[in-house]
Structure formats: C-alpha cells, structure tokens
Amino acid sequence: MLPNSSNEQNSTSGGELAVPMAWMYAEYIADELLRTGDLMPPTTFEFRAGRDALALTIFLEDSEGELSGIRVVSQLECWLALTAYDQPWRSWVLERLARREAEVRESGGPAGPDLELARAAWRWLQETELLAADLDAVTLPGGPPPDEDDGPKVWTPAWRLGLPLGHLAIHLF
C-alpha cells in the first residue's frame, strides 16, 4: 500500500511502501493460536473466520499500539474475556473501529494500511455467511441426537462462528 501523506506513523519518507505491521502481527498471533489449538484445517472458511475475529480482537484491544511478543501471554486473559459468549463483542468491535476512525479524522492523515485491513476483515466477517449446525434447533425426545452432518443447519455471519472458535483456541493455548 502506498502512503498518501508523509505522516511518519502511516508511511515512510520517499514514497516507500507502508507496511501494516500492527495488523500483520495481530493476524500472526491469531493464526498461531488457532493452529496450536488444531481445531480445524487452516484452509477452511471457519478457520479464516476464527483468525479474523481473533485478529480484530487483538488489533482493536491494543489501543496504545504496543503489540509485542512479551505482552501476548499477559493479554490472553483479556482476549478470553472479550471473546466470551456472553460479551457484546460485535458492538465492542464497532465502537473500537469508530474510535480509531475518529482518531484518524482528528489527525487529518490517511487511515493507514492497518486500519484498512481491520475494516476489510470486519466487512468479510459481517457480510460472509457460513452454513453451520443450528444450535437452537429442537430435537425430538427419545431419539438419538442428530449427527453433526445430518442435523439442521442455518446460515450465520462468519463472525458468529469465528468468535467461539477463537475463544476456544485461546483456552487451548
């Protein structure tokens, strides 16, 4: 991504390529957590949903721009809390993205590649629907529970599958 300004935070001098290091690092951490958990093949859409949901959590939680390998272990509990089932993760993401975008507007500079990639991940997570087991389906008493492949399925936004997958991956780490 070529920078649109000479703002040192988002670009380098001389028109060099701006590298989205914060997003790439968040995505790397998320990818490693999911691969370590070995919950599903990395080539699936479900894996991508989990990676993107975790990367968004990691990137947006880092409000000070201090992503570092040293902080990862201390941040696991925070990421676990943010991705928990009873938490309003979707509204938290929307709030944090809006806050980052407001900071960019106030600074007068371009959004930068990190924020652009975070927005793209969020769009994918919201707009992509994946076919998944319907966990709210009622099963008839007395019969065996349906197989995972045979049971009722429902289309759901990718983030609804990715978030619990990411949460489980953090637990398994």
Residue pairs with C-beta under 8 A, 6 or more apart in sequence:
1 17
1 18
1 20
1 113
1 116
2 15
2 17
2 18
3 10
3 11
3 12
3 15
3 16
3 17
3 18
3 110
4 11
4 110
5 11
5 109
5 110
6 13
7 107
7 109
7 110
9 109
9 112
10 18
10 109
10 110
10 111
10 112
10 113
11 18
11 112
12 18
18 112
18 113
19 113
20 112
20 113
20 114
20 116
20 117
21 114
22 59
22 62
22 65
22 67
22 114
23 55
23 59
23 113
23 114
23 117
23 118
25 67
26 55
26 56
26 58
26 59
26 62
26 67
27 51
27 52
27 55
29 54
29 55
29 58
29 67
29 72
30 50
30 51
30 52
30 53
30 54
30 55
30 57
30 58
30 166
31 42
31 51
31 55
33 54
33 166
33 169
33 170
33 173
34 42
34 47
34 50
34 51
34 54
34 165
34 166
34 169
35 42
36 169
36 172
36 173
37 168
37 169
37 172
37 173
39 47
39 50
39 165
39 168
39 169
39 172
40 46
40 47
40 165
41 47
45 128
45 130
45 158
46 130
46 161
46 162
46 165
47 165
48 124
48 158
48 162
49 125
49 128
49 130
49 158
49 159
49 161
49 162
49 165
50 161
50 162
50 163
50 165
50 166
50 169
51 162
51 166
52 121
52 124
52 125
52 158
52 159
52 162
53 83
53 89
53 125
53 159
53 162
53 163
53 165
53 166
54 79
54 83
54 162
54 166
54 169
54 170
55 118
55 121
56 93
56 118
56 121
56 122
56 125
57 79
57 82
57 83
57 89
57 93
57 166
58 67
58 75
58 79
59 67
59 114
59 118
60 92
60 93
60 96
60 97
60 100
60 118
61 75
61 78
61 79
61 82
61 96
63 96
76 170
76 173
79 170
80 167
80 170
80 171
81 87
82 89
82 92
83 89
83 163
83 164
83 166
83 167
83 170
84 167
85 164
85 167
89 159
89 163
90 159
93 122
97 115
97 118
97 119
97 122
100 115
100 118
101 111
101 115
104 110
104 111
104 112
104 115
111 119
124 158
125 157
125 158
125 159
125 162
126 157
126 158
126 159
127 157
128 157
128 158
129 155
129 156
129 157
129 158
130 155
130 156
130 157
130 158
130 161
131 153
131 154
131 155
132 153
132 154
132 155
132 156
132 160
132 161
133 148
133 151
133 152
133 153
133 154
134 151
134 152
134 153
134 154
137 151
137 152
137 154
139 145
139 146
139 151
145 151
146 152
